[in-house]
Amino acid sequence: MFLPTVLNRRYGQASSLDDYERKAQAMTYDGERAMSKPNARNKYTSTGVIQWMLNNAWPSLIWHLYDYYLAPAAGISGRKKPAANPRAVFLR
């Protein structure tokens, strides 16, 4: 599917350019988190996740952790969130 089609189905029609950019960042966050969460859950048995693009070679909205200007994108938060706040588990 094409990016605007998926974006509109998941987050609704964008009302402005700022709204479209915000929803695209939310989609990037969800995508990165979806890749990281299973890896964090299976950290002792999984081999890891290879990130395809750390930053973009041109301005884009998908598949990056840092944008074209090297500013952190929403994907970096999606990457950090599953690994944050480890909880101790005590078994009796």
C-alpha positions, 0 to 999 in steps of 0.5 A: 500500500501507498503511505498516504493510504495506510496513514489515512486508514490508521490515523484519519485524514490529515487536516493540514501539512503539520497534521500530516507530518505529526501522523507520519511521525506517529506511524514511524514510531509505531513501526520502530516500536513494533520491530523493537518490542519482540526483540526486547522481550526475547533479548536472551534468545534473539539475535537482534534487529538490523536498522536499515537506515539510521538517517535519510539521504534526502527528506523523507518520512519513513524508515529512519531514526534521524531525519535528513538534518540529523534531528531525532525523529519519532522512530528513535523514541519507538526504539528506546521505549521497549528497552526502557524501565526494566522490571525485576521479576521475583519467583517464589 
